[in-house]
């Protein structure tokens, strides 16, 4: 998670596309025909409504399915989360409305009915020194 890698069934599902996950660079549309190419070509022409983002929390541990807010507005959902021993804090990945999925954005994560401050971060969250 700290490296920002996507897990099939969490960050990658049949309901998500490569551009939302930040993986559009891996789709080679110029290659030969493949299943889903036409659908992906249509998606590539529009900006994603939501994007996969990394979040850190100074307090609280995000888990899959927890809702993400900007004030009173729900703007996303956590897909993977937990405590990061390397960072010493809670961290997670989640899909957030595109306008909020920018590094430095301050959001909140609903952890068991209590909102905890969260910050959107650049991926990866941890780099080996």
MODELLER restraints for C-alpha pairs under 7 A, 6 or more apart:
rsr = mdl.restraints
at = mdl.atoms
rsr.add(forms.Gaussian(group=physical.xy_distance, feature=features.Distance(at['CA:2:A'], at['CA:124:A']), mean=6.03, stdev=0.5))
rsr.add(forms.Gaussian(group=physical.xy_distance, feature=features.Distance(at['CA:2:A'], at['CA:125:A']), mean=5.03, stdev=0.5))
rsr.add(forms.Gaussian(group=physical.xy_distance, feature=features.Distance(at['CA:2:A'], at['CA:126:A']), mean=5.47, stdev=0.5))
rsr.add(forms.Gaussian(group=physical.xy_distance, feature=features.Distance(at['CA:3:A'], at['CA:123:A']), mean=6.77, stdev=0.5))
rsr.add(forms.Gaussian(group=physical.xy_distance, feature=features.Distance(at['CA:3:A'], at['CA:124:A']), mean=4.44, stdev=0.5))
rsr.add(forms.Gaussian(group=physical.xy_distance, feature=features.Distance(at['CA:3:A'], at['CA:125:A']), mean=5.99, stdev=0.5))
rsr.add(forms.Gaussian(group=physical.xy_distance, feature=features.Distance(at['CA:3:A'], at['CA:126:A']), mean=6.06, stdev=0.5))
rsr.add(forms.Gaussian(group=physical.xy_distance, feature=features.Distance(at['CA:4:A'], at['CA:123:A']), mean=5.61, stdev=0.5))
rsr.add(forms.Gaussian(group=physical.xy_distance, feature=features.Distance(at['CA:4:A'], at['CA:124:A']), mean=5.06, stdev=0.5))
rsr.add(forms.Gaussian(group=physical.xy_distance, feature=features.Distance(at['CA:4:A'], at['CA:125:A']), mean=6.98, stdev=0.5))
rsr.add(forms.Gaussian(group=physical.xy_distance, feature=features.Distance(at['CA:6:A'], at['CA:12:A']), mean=6.35, stdev=0.5))
rsr.add(forms.Gaussian(group=physical.xy_distance, feature=features.Distance(at['CA:10:A'], at['CA:79:A']), mean=5.36, stdev=0.5))
rsr.add(forms.Gaussian(group=physical.xy_distance, feature=features.Distance(at['CA:10:A'], at['CA:80:A']), mean=6.58, stdev=0.5))
rsr.add(forms.Gaussian(group=physical.xy_distance, feature=features.Distance(at['CA:11:A'], at['CA:79:A']), mean=5.89, stdev=0.5))
rsr.add(forms.Gaussian(group=physical.xy_distance, feature=features.Distance(at['CA:18:A'], at['CA:24:A']), mean=4.94, stdev=0.5))
rsr.add(forms.Gaussian(group=physical.xy_distance, feature=features.Distance(at['CA:19:A'], at['CA:48:A']), mean=6.59, stdev=0.5))
rsr.add(forms.Gaussian(group=physical.xy_distance, feature=features.Distance(at['CA:20:A'], at['CA:48:A']), mean=5.64, stdev=0.5))
rsr.add(forms.Gaussian(group=physical.xy_distance, feature=features.Distance(at['CA:20:A'], at['CA:50:A']), mean=6.03, stdev=0.5))
rsr.add(forms.Gaussian(group=physical.xy_distance, feature=features.Distance(at['CA:20:A'], at['CA:51:A']), mean=4.47, stdev=0.5))
rsr.add(forms.Gaussian(group=physical.xy_distance, feature=features.Distance(at['CA:20:A'], at['CA:52:A']), mean=6.03, stdev=0.5))
rsr.add(forms.Gaussian(group=physical.xy_distance, feature=features.Distance(at['CA:21:A'], at['CA:51:A']), mean=5.98, stdev=0.5))
rsr.add(forms.Gaussian(group=physical.xy_distance, feature=features.Distance(at['CA:21:A'], at['CA:52:A']), mean=4.95, stdev=0.5))
rsr.add(forms.Gaussian(group=physical.xy_distance, feature=features.Distance(at['CA:22:A'], at['CA:52:A']), mean=6.78, stdev=0.5))
rsr.add(forms.Gaussian(group=physical.xy_distance, feature=features.Distance(at['CA:48:A'], at['CA:98:A']), mean=6.86, stdev=0.5))
rsr.add(forms.Gaussian(group=physical.xy_distance, feature=features.Distance(at['CA:49:A'], at['CA:97:A']), mean=5.97, stdev=0.5))
rsr.add(forms.Gaussian(group=physical.xy_distance, feature=features.Distance(at['CA:49:A'], at['CA:98:A']), mean=5.60, stdev=0.5))
rsr.add(forms.Gaussian(group=physical.xy_distance, feature=features.Distance(at['CA:50:A'], at['CA:95:A']), mean=6.01, stdev=0.5))
rsr.add(forms.Gaussian(group=physical.xy_distance, feature=features.Distance(at['CA:50:A'], at['CA:96:A']), mean=5.17, stdev=0.5))
rsr.add(forms.Gaussian(group=physical.xy_distance, feature=features.Distance(at['CA:50:A'], at['CA:97:A']), mean=4.13, stdev=0.5))
rsr.add(forms.Gaussian(group=physical.xy_distance, feature=features.Distance(at['CA:50:A'], at['CA:98:A']), mean=4.48, stdev=0.5))
rsr.add(forms.Gaussian(group=physical.xy_distance, feature=features.Distance(at['CA:51:A'], at['CA:95:A']), mean=5.23, stdev=0.5))
rsr.add(forms.Gaussian(group=physical.xy_distance, feature=features.Distance(at['CA:51:A'], at['CA:96:A']), mean=5.48, stdev=0.5))
rsr.add(forms.Gaussian(group=physical.xy_distance, feature=features.Distance(at['CA:51:A'], at['CA:97:A']), mean=6.39, stdev=0.5))
rsr.add(forms.Gaussian(group=physical.xy_distance, feature=features.Distance(at['CA:51:A'], at['CA:98:A']), mean=5.44, stdev=0.5))
rsr.add(forms.Gaussian(group=physical.xy_distance, feature=features.Distance(at['CA:51:A'], at['CA:101:A']), mean=6.27, stdev=0.5))
rsr.add(forms.Gaussian(group=physical.xy_distance, feature=features.Distance(at['CA:52:A'], at['CA:93:A']), mean=6.73, stdev=0.5))
rsr.add(forms.Gaussian(group=physical.xy_distance, feature=features.Distance(at['CA:52:A'], at['CA:94:A']), mean=5.43, stdev=0.5))
rsr.add(forms.Gaussian(group=physical.xy_distance, feature=features.Distance(at['CA:52:A'], at['CA:95:A']), mean=4.42, stdev=0.5))
rsr.add(forms.Gaussian(group=physical.xy_distance, feature=features.Distance(at['CA:52:A'], at['CA:96:A']), mean=6.39, stdev=0.5))
rsr.add(forms.Gaussian(group=physical.xy_distance, feature=features.Distance(at['CA:53:A'], at['CA:93:A']), mean=5.63, stdev=0.5))
rsr.add(forms.Gaussian(group=physical.xy_distance, feature=features.Distance(at['CA:53:A'], at['CA:94:A']), mean=5.54, stdev=0.5))
rsr.add(forms.Gaussian(group=physical.xy_distance, feature=features.Distance(at['CA:53:A'], at['CA:95:A']), mean=6.19, stdev=0.5))
rsr.add(forms.Gaussian(group=physical.xy_distance, feature=features.Distance(at['CA:53:A'], at['CA:96:A']), mean=6.76, stdev=0.5))
rsr.add(forms.Gaussian(group=physical.xy_distance, feature=features.Distance(at['CA:53:A'], at['CA:101:A']), mean=5.88, stdev=0.5))
rsr.add(forms.Gaussian(group=physical.xy_distance, feature=features.Distance(at['CA:53:A'], at['CA:120:A']), mean=6.58, stdev=0.5))
rsr.add(forms.Gaussian(group=physical.xy_distance, feature=features.Distance(at['CA:54:A'], at['CA:92:A']), mean=5.80, stdev=0.5))
rsr.add(forms.Gaussian(group=physical.xy_distance, feature=features.Distance(at['CA:54:A'], at['CA:93:A']), mean=4.59, stdev=0.5))
rsr.add(forms.Gaussian(group=physical.xy_distance, feature=features.Distance(at['CA:54:A'], at['CA:94:A']), mean=6.64, stdev=0.5))
rsr.add(forms.Gaussian(group=physical.xy_distance, feature=features.Distance(at['CA:54:A'], at['CA:120:A']), mean=5.70, stdev=0.5))
rsr.add(forms.Gaussian(group=physical.xy_distance, feature=features.Distance(at['CA:54:A'], at['CA:121:A']), mean=5.36, stdev=0.5))
rsr.add(forms.Gaussian(group=physical.xy_distance, feature=features.Distance(at['CA:54:A'], at['CA:122:A']), mean=6.66, stdev=0.5))
rsr.add(forms.Gaussian(group=physical.xy_distance, feature=features.Distance(at['CA:54:A'], at['CA:123:A']), mean=6.31, stdev=0.5))
rsr.add(forms.Gaussian(group=physical.xy_distance, feature=features.Distance(at['CA:55:A'], at['CA:91:A']), mean=5.46, stdev=0.5))
rsr.add(forms.Gaussian(group=physical.xy_distance, feature=features.Distance(at['CA:55:A'], at['CA:92:A']), mean=5.22, stdev=0.5))
rsr.add(forms.Gaussian(group=physical.xy_distance, feature=features.Distance(at['CA:55:A'], at['CA:93:A']), mean=6.12, stdev=0.5))
rsr.add(forms.Gaussian(group=physical.xy_distance, feature=features.Distance(at['CA:55:A'], at['CA:118:A']), mean=6.11, stdev=0.5))
rsr.add(forms.Gaussian(group=physical.xy_distance, feature=features.Distance(at['CA:55:A'], at['CA:119:A']), mean=5.40, stdev=0.5))
rsr.add(forms.Gaussian(group=physical.xy_distance, feature=features.Distance(at['CA:55:A'], at['CA:120:A']), mean=4.60, stdev=0.5))
rsr.add(forms.Gaussian(group=physical.xy_distance, feature=features.Distance(at['CA:55:A'], at['CA:121:A']), mean=5.73, stdev=0.5))
rsr.add(forms.Gaussian(group=physical.xy_distance, feature=features.Distance(at['CA:56:A'], at['CA:90:A']), mean=5.73, stdev=0.5))
rsr.add(forms.Gaussian(group=physical.xy_distance, feature=features.Distance(at['CA:56:A'], at['CA:91:A']), mean=4.31, stdev=0.5))
rsr.add(forms.Gaussian(group=physical.xy_distance, feature=features.Distance(at['CA:56:A'], at['CA:92:A']), mean=6.56, stdev=0.5))
rsr.add(forms.Gaussian(group=physical.xy_distance, feature=features.Distance(at['CA:56:A'], at['CA:118:A']), mean=5.52, stdev=0.5))
rsr.add(forms.Gaussian(group=physical.xy_distance, feature=features.Distance(at['CA:56:A'], at['CA:119:A']), mean=5.44, stdev=0.5))
rsr.add(forms.Gaussian(group=physical.xy_distance, feature=features.Distance(at['CA:56:A'], at['CA:120:A']), mean=6.74, stdev=0.5))
rsr.add(forms.Gaussian(group=physical.xy_distance, feature=features.Distance(at['CA:57:A'], at['CA:89:A']), mean=6.18, stdev=0.5))
rsr.add(forms.Gaussian(group=physical.xy_distance, feature=features.Distance(at['CA:57:A'], at['CA:90:A']), mean=4.93, stdev=0.5))
rsr.add(forms.Gaussian(group=physical.xy_distance, feature=features.Distance(at['CA:57:A'], at['CA:91:A']), mean=5.98, stdev=0.5))
rsr.add(forms.Gaussian(group=physical.xy_distance, feature=features.Distance(at['CA:57:A'], at['CA:117:A']), mean=6.21, stdev=0.5))
rsr.add(forms.Gaussian(group=physical.xy_distance, feature=features.Distance(at['CA:57:A'], at['CA:118:A']), mean=4.68, stdev=0.5))
rsr.add(forms.Gaussian(group=physical.xy_distance, feature=features.Distance(at['CA:57:A'], at['CA:119:A']), mean=6.70, stdev=0.5))
rsr.add(forms.Gaussian(group=physical.xy_distance, feature=features.Distance(at['CA:58:A'], at['CA:89:A']), mean=5.53, stdev=0.5))
rsr.add(forms.Gaussian(group=physical.xy_distance, feature=features.Distance(at['CA:58:A'], at['CA:90:A']), mean=6.45, stdev=0.5))
rsr.add(forms.Gaussian(group=physical.xy_distance, feature=features.Distance(at['CA:59:A'], at['CA:89:A']), mean=6.89, stdev=0.5))
rsr.add(forms.Gaussian(group=physical.xy_distance, feature=features.Distance(at['CA:59:A'], at['CA:90:A']), mean=6.70, stdev=0.5))
rsr.add(forms.Gaussian(group=physical.xy_distance, feature=features.Distance(at['CA:59:A'], at['CA:116:A']), mean=6.71, stdev=0.5))
rsr.add(forms.Gaussian(group=physical.xy_distance, feature=features.Distance(at['CA:60:A'], at['CA:90:A']), mean=6.16, stdev=0.5))
rsr.add(forms.Gaussian(group=physical.xy_distance, feature=features.Distance(at['CA:60:A'], at['CA:111:A']), mean=6.80, stdev=0.5))
rsr.add(forms.Gaussian(group=physical.xy_distance, feature=features.Distance(at['CA:60:A'], at['CA:116:A']), mean=6.36, stdev=0.5))
rsr.add(forms.Gaussian(group=physical.xy_distance, feature=features.Distance(at['CA:61:A'], at['CA:82:A']), mean=5.51, stdev=0.5))
rsr.add(forms.Gaussian(group=physical.xy_distance, feature=features.Distance(at['CA:61:A'], at['CA:83:A']), mean=6.02, stdev=0.5))
rsr.add(forms.Gaussian(group=physical.xy_distance, feature=features.Distance(at['CA:61:A'], at['CA:90:A']), mean=4.70, stdev=0.5))
rsr.add(forms.Gaussian(group=physical.xy_distance, feature=features.Distance(at['CA:61:A'], at['CA:91:A']), mean=6.90, stdev=0.5))
rsr.add(forms.Gaussian(group=physical.xy_distance, feature=features.Distance(at['CA:62:A'], at['CA:81:A']), mean=4.94, stdev=0.5))
rsr.add(forms.Gaussian(group=physical.xy_distance, feature=features.Distance(at['CA:62:A'], at['CA:82:A']), mean=5.75, stdev=0.5))
rsr.add(forms.Gaussian(group=physical.xy_distance, feature=features.Distance(at['CA:62:A'], at['CA:90:A']), mean=6.52, stdev=0.5))
rsr.add(forms.Gaussian(group=physical.xy_distance, feature=features.Distance(at['CA:62:A'], at['CA:91:A']), mean=6.55, stdev=0.5))
rsr.add(forms.Gaussian(group=physical.xy_distance, feature=features.Distance(at['CA:62:A'], at['CA:92:A']), mean=6.11, stdev=0.5))
rsr.add(forms.Gaussian(group=physical.xy_distance, feature=features.Distance(at['CA:62:A'], at['CA:111:A']), mean=6.42, stdev=0.5))
rsr.add(forms.Gaussian(group=physical.xy_distance, feature=features.Distance(at['CA:63:A'], at['CA:78:A']), mean=6.43, stdev=0.5))
rsr.add(forms.Gaussian(group=physical.xy_distance, feature=features.Distance(at['CA:63:A'], at['CA:80:A']), mean=5.95, stdev=0.5))
rsr.add(forms.Gaussian(group=physical.xy_distance, feature=features.Distance(at['CA:63:A'], at['CA:81:A']), mean=4.50, stdev=0.5))
rsr.add(forms.Gaussian(group=physical.xy_distance, feature=features.Distance(at['CA:63:A'], at['CA:82:A']), mean=6.09, stdev=0.5))
rsr.add(forms.Gaussian(group=physical.xy_distance, feature=features.Distance(at['CA:64:A'], at['CA:78:A']), mean=5.06, stdev=0.5))
rsr.add(forms.Gaussian(group=physical.xy_distance, feature=features.Distance(at['CA:64:A'], at['CA:79:A']), mean=4.57, stdev=0.5))
rsr.add(forms.Gaussian(group=physical.xy_distance, feature=features.Distance(at['CA:64:A'], at['CA:80:A']), mean=4.80, stdev=0.5))
rsr.add(forms.Gaussian(group=physical.xy_distance, feature=features.Distance(at['CA:64:A'], at['CA:81:A']), mean=6.04, stdev=0.5))
rsr.add(forms.Gaussian(group=physical.xy_distance, feature=features.Distance(at['CA:65:A'], at['CA:77:A']), mean=5.88, stdev=0.5))
rsr.add(forms.Gaussian(group=physical.xy_distance, feature=features.Distance(at['CA:65:A'], at['CA:78:A']), mean=5.34, stdev=0.5))
rsr.add(forms.Gaussian(group=physical.xy_distance, feature=features.Distance(at['CA:65:A'], at['CA:79:A']), mean=6.13, stdev=0.5))
rsr.add(forms.Gaussian(group=physical.xy_distance, feature=features.Distance(at['CA:66:A'], at['CA:77:A']), mean=5.72, stdev=0.5))
rsr.add(forms.Gaussian(group=physical.xy_distance, feature=features.Distance(at['CA:66:A'], at['CA:78:A']), mean=5.30, stdev=0.5))
rsr.add(forms.Gaussian(group=physical.xy_distance, feature=features.Distance(at['CA:66:A'], at['CA:109:A']), mean=6.78, stdev=0.5))
rsr.add(forms.Gaussian(group=physical.xy_distance, feature=features.Distance(at['CA:66:A'], at['CA:110:A']), mean=5.97, stdev=0.5))
rsr.add(forms.Gaussian(group=physical.xy_distance, feature=features.Distance(at['CA:66:A'], at['CA:111:A']), mean=6.49, stdev=0.5))
rsr.add(forms.Gaussian(group=physical.xy_distance, feature=features.Distance(at['CA:67:A'], at['CA:74:A']), mean=6.92, stdev=0.5))
rsr.add(forms.Gaussian(group=physical.xy_distance, feature=features.Distance(at['CA:67:A'], at['CA:76:A']), mean=6.02, stdev=0.5))
rsr.add(forms.Gaussian(group=physical.xy_distance, feature=features.Distance(at['CA:67:A'], at['CA:77:A']), mean=4.51, stdev=0.5))
rsr.add(forms.Gaussian(group=physical.xy_distance, feature=features.Distance(at['CA:67:A'], at['CA:78:A']), mean=6.33, stdev=0.5))
rsr.add(forms.Gaussian(group=physical.xy_distance, feature=features.Distance(at['CA:67:A'], at['CA:109:A']), mean=5.90, stdev=0.5))
rsr.add(forms.Gaussian(group=physical.xy_distance, feature=features.Distance(at['CA:67:A'], at['CA:110:A']), mean=5.50, stdev=0.5))
rsr.add(forms.Gaussian(group=physical.xy_distance, feature=features.Distance(at['CA:68:A'], at['CA:74:A']), mean=5.86, stdev=0.5))
rsr.add(forms.Gaussian(group=physical.xy_distance, feature=features.Distance(at['CA:68:A'], at['CA:75:A']), mean=5.72, stdev=0.5))
rsr.add(forms.Gaussian(group=physical.xy_distance, feature=features.Distance(at['CA:68:A'], at['CA:76:A']), mean=4.82, stdev=0.5))
rsr.add(forms.Gaussian(group=physical.xy_distance, feature=features.Distance(at['CA:68:A'], at['CA:77:A']), mean=5.29, stdev=0.5))
rsr.add(forms.Gaussian(group=physical.xy_distance, feature=features.Distance(at['CA:68:A'], at['CA:78:A']), mean=6.95, stdev=0.5))
rsr.add(forms.Gaussian(group=physical.xy_distance, feature=features.Distance(at['CA:68:A'], at['CA:107:A']), mean=6.98, stdev=0.5))
rsr.add(forms.Gaussian(group=physical.xy_distance, feature=features.Distance(at['CA:68:A'], at['CA:108:A']), mean=5.75, stdev=0.5))
rsr.add(forms.Gaussian(group=physical.xy_distance, feature=features.Distance(at['CA:68:A'], at['CA:109:A']), mean=4.57, stdev=0.5))
rsr.add(forms.Gaussian(group=physical.xy_distance, feature=features.Distance(at['CA:68:A'], at['CA:110:A']), mean=6.38, stdev=0.5))
rsr.add(forms.Gaussian(group=physical.xy_distance, feature=features.Distance(at['CA:69:A'], at['CA:75:A']), mean=5.26, stdev=0.5))
rsr.add(forms.Gaussian(group=physical.xy_distance, feature=features.Distance(at['CA:69:A'], at['CA:76:A']), mean=6.84, stdev=0.5))
rsr.add(forms.Gaussian(group=physical.xy_distance, feature=features.Distance(at['CA:69:A'], at['CA:107:A']), mean=5.75, stdev=0.5))
rsr.add(forms.Gaussian(group=physical.xy_distance, feature=features.Distance(at['CA:69:A'], at['CA:108:A']), mean=5.04, stdev=0.5))
rsr.add(forms.Gaussian(group=physical.xy_distance, feature=features.Distance(at['CA:69:A'], at['CA:109:A']), mean=6.16, stdev=0.5))
rsr.add(forms.Gaussian(group=physical.xy_distance, feature=features.Distance(at['CA:70:A'], at['CA:107:A']), mean=4.97, stdev=0.5))
rsr.add(forms.Gaussian(group=physical.xy_distance, feature=features.Distance(at['CA:70:A'], at['CA:108:A']), mean=6.27, stdev=0.5))
rsr.add(forms.Gaussian(group=physical.xy_distance, feature=features.Distance(at['CA:75:A'], at['CA:96:A']), mean=5.54, stdev=0.5))
rsr.add(forms.Gaussian(group=physical.xy_distance, feature=features.Distance(at['CA:75:A'], at['CA:97:A']), mean=5.43, stdev=0.5))
rsr.add(forms.Gaussian(group=physical.xy_distance, feature=features.Distance(at['CA:76:A'], at['CA:94:A']), mean=6.89, stdev=0.5))
rsr.add(forms.Gaussian(group=physical.xy_distance, feature=features.Distance(at['CA:76:A'], at['CA:95:A']), mean=5.40, stdev=0.5))
rsr.add(forms.Gaussian(group=physical.xy_distance, feature=features.Distance(at['CA:76:A'], at['CA:96:A']), mean=4.17, stdev=0.5))
rsr.add(forms.Gaussian(group=physical.xy_distance, feature=features.Distance(at['CA:76:A'], at['CA:97:A']), mean=6.21, stdev=0.5))
rsr.add(forms.Gaussian(group=physical.xy_distance, feature=features.Distance(at['CA:77:A'], at['CA:94:A']), mean=5.44, stdev=0.5))
rsr.add(forms.Gaussian(group=physical.xy_distance, feature=features.Distance(at['CA:77:A'], at['CA:95:A']), mean=5.67, stdev=0.5))
rsr.add(forms.Gaussian(group=physical.xy_distance, feature=features.Distance(at['CA:77:A'], at['CA:96:A']), mean=6.70, stdev=0.5))
rsr.add(forms.Gaussian(group=physical.xy_distance, feature=features.Distance(at['CA:78:A'], at['CA:92:A']), mean=6.63, stdev=0.5))
rsr.add(forms.Gaussian(group=physical.xy_distance, feature=features.Distance(at['CA:78:A'], at['CA:93:A']), mean=5.81, stdev=0.5))
rsr.add(forms.Gaussian(group=physical.xy_distance, feature=features.Distance(at['CA:78:A'], at['CA:94:A']), mean=3.99, stdev=0.5))
rsr.add(forms.Gaussian(group=physical.xy_distance, feature=features.Distance(at['CA:78:A'], at['CA:95:A']), mean=6.60, stdev=0.5))
rsr.add(forms.Gaussian(group=physical.xy_distance, feature=features.Distance(at['CA:79:A'], at['CA:93:A']), mean=5.71, stdev=0.5))
rsr.add(forms.Gaussian(group=physical.xy_distance, feature=features.Distance(at['CA:79:A'], at['CA:94:A']), mean=4.78, stdev=0.5))
rsr.add(forms.Gaussian(group=physical.xy_distance, feature=features.Distance(at['CA:80:A'], at['CA:92:A']), mean=5.44, stdev=0.5))
rsr.add(forms.Gaussian(group=physical.xy_distance, feature=features.Distance(at['CA:80:A'], at['CA:93:A']), mean=5.28, stdev=0.5))
rsr.add(forms.Gaussian(group=physical.xy_distance, feature=features.Distance(at['CA:80:A'], at['CA:94:A']), mean=6.77, stdev=0.5))
rsr.add(forms.Gaussian(group=physical.xy_distance, feature=features.Distance(at['CA:81:A'], at['CA:91:A']), mean=5.70, stdev=0.5))
rsr.add(forms.Gaussian(group=physical.xy_distance, feature=features.Distance(at['CA:81:A'], at['CA:92:A']), mean=3.86, stdev=0.5))
rsr.add(forms.Gaussian(group=physical.xy_distance, feature=features.Distance(at['CA:81:A'], at['CA:93:A']), mean=6.28, stdev=0.5))
rsr.add(forms.Gaussian(group=physical.xy_distance, feature=features.Distance(at['CA:82:A'], at['CA:90:A']), mean=5.73, stdev=0.5))
rsr.add(forms.Gaussian(group=physical.xy_distance, feature=features.Distance(at['CA:82:A'], at['CA:91:A']), mean=5.78, stdev=0.5))
rsr.add(forms.Gaussian(group=physical.xy_distance, feature=features.Distance(at['CA:82:A'], at['CA:92:A']), mean=6.33, stdev=0.5))
rsr.add(forms.Gaussian(group=physical.xy_distance, feature=features.Distance(at['CA:83:A'], at['CA:89:A']), mean=5.74, stdev=0.5))
rsr.add(forms.Gaussian(group=physical.xy_distance, feature=features.Distance(at['CA:83:A'], at['CA:90:A']), mean=4.34, stdev=0.5))
rsr.add(forms.Gaussian(group=physical.xy_distance, feature=features.Distance(at['CA:83:A'], at['CA:91:A']), mean=6.07, stdev=0.5))
rsr.add(forms.Gaussian(group=physical.xy_distance, feature=features.Distance(at['CA:84:A'], at['CA:90:A']), mean=5.79, stdev=0.5))
rsr.add(forms.Gaussian(group=physical.xy_distance, feature=features.Distance(at['CA:84:A'], at['CA:91:A']), mean=6.24, stdev=0.5))
rsr.add(forms.Gaussian(group=physical.xy_distance, feature=features.Distance(at['CA:101:A'], at['CA:120:A']), mean=6.73, stdev=0.5))
rsr.add(forms.Gaussian(group=physical.xy_distance, feature=features.Distance(at['CA:102:A'], at['CA:120:A']), mean=6.39, stdev=0.5))
rsr.add(forms.Gaussian(group=physical.xy_distance, feature=features.Distance(at['CA:103:A'], at['CA:120:A']), mean=4.94, stdev=0.5))
rsr.add(forms.Gaussian(group=physical.xy_distance, feature=features.Distance(at['CA:103:A'], at['CA:121:A']), mean=4.71, stdev=0.5))
rsr.add(forms.Gaussian(group=physical.xy_distance, feature=features.Distance(at['CA:103:A'], at['CA:122:A']), mean=5.62, stdev=0.5))
rsr.add(forms.Gaussian(group=physical.xy_distance, feature=features.Distance(at['CA:104:A'], at['CA:119:A']), mean=6.04, stdev=0.5))
rsr.add(forms.Gaussian(group=physical.xy_distance, feature=features.Distance(at['CA:104:A'], at['CA:120:A']), mean=5.37, stdev=0.5))
rsr.add(forms.Gaussian(group=physical.xy_distance, feature=features.Distance(at['CA:104:A'], at['CA:121:A']), mean=6.24, stdev=0.5))
rsr.add(forms.Gaussian(group=physical.xy_distance, feature=features.Distance(at['CA:105:A'], at['CA:119:A']), mean=5.79, stdev=0.5))
rsr.add(forms.Gaussian(group=physical.xy_distance, feature=features.Distance(at['CA:105:A'], at['CA:120:A']), mean=5.31, stdev=0.5))
rsr.add(forms.Gaussian(group=physical.xy_distance, feature=features.Distance(at['CA:106:A'], at['CA:118:A']), mean=5.91, stdev=0.5))
rsr.add(forms.Gaussian(group=physical.xy_distance, feature=features.Distance(at['CA:106:A'], at['CA:119:A']), mean=4.74, stdev=0.5))
rsr.add(forms.Gaussian(group=physical.xy_distance, feature=features.Distance(at['CA:106:A'], at['CA:120:A']), mean=6.57, stdev=0.5))
rsr.add(forms.Gaussian(group=physical.xy_distance, feature=features.Distance(at['CA:107:A'], at['CA:117:A']), mean=5.94, stdev=0.5))
rsr.add(forms.Gaussian(group=physical.xy_distance, feature=features.Distance(at['CA:107:A'], at['CA:118:A']), mean=5.05, stdev=0.5))
rsr.add(forms.Gaussian(group=physical.xy_distance, feature=features.Distance(at['CA:107:A'], at['CA:119:A']), mean=6.01, stdev=0.5))
rsr.add(forms.Gaussian(group=physical.xy_distance, feature=features.Distance(at['CA:108:A'], at['CA:115:A']), mean=5.65, stdev=0.5))
rsr.add(forms.Gaussian(group=physical.xy_distance, feature=features.Distance(at['CA:108:A'], at['CA:116:A']), mean=5.19, stdev=0.5))
rsr.add(forms.Gaussian(group=physical.xy_distance, feature=features.Distance(at['CA:108:A'], at['CA:117:A']), mean=4.44, stdev=0.5))
rsr.add(forms.Gaussian(group=physical.xy_distance, feature=features.Distance(at['CA:108:A'], at['CA:118:A']), mean=5.06, stdev=0.5))
rsr.add(forms.Gaussian(group=physical.xy_distance, feature=features.Distance(at['CA:109:A'], at['CA:115:A']), mean=5.37, stdev=0.5))
rsr.add(forms.Gaussian(group=physical.xy_distance, feature=features.Distance(at['CA:109:A'], at['CA:116:A']), mean=5.28, stdev=0.5))
rsr.add(forms.Gaussian(group=physical.xy_distance, feature=features.Distance(at['CA:109:A'], at['CA:117:A']), mean=6.55, stdev=0.5))
rsr.add(forms.Gaussian(group=physical.xy_distance, feature=features.Distance(at['CA:109:A'], at['CA:118:A']), mean=6.42, stdev=0.5))
rsr.add(forms.Gaussian(group=physical.xy_distance, feature=features.Distance(at['CA:110:A'], at['CA:116:A']), mean=6.44, stdev=0.5))
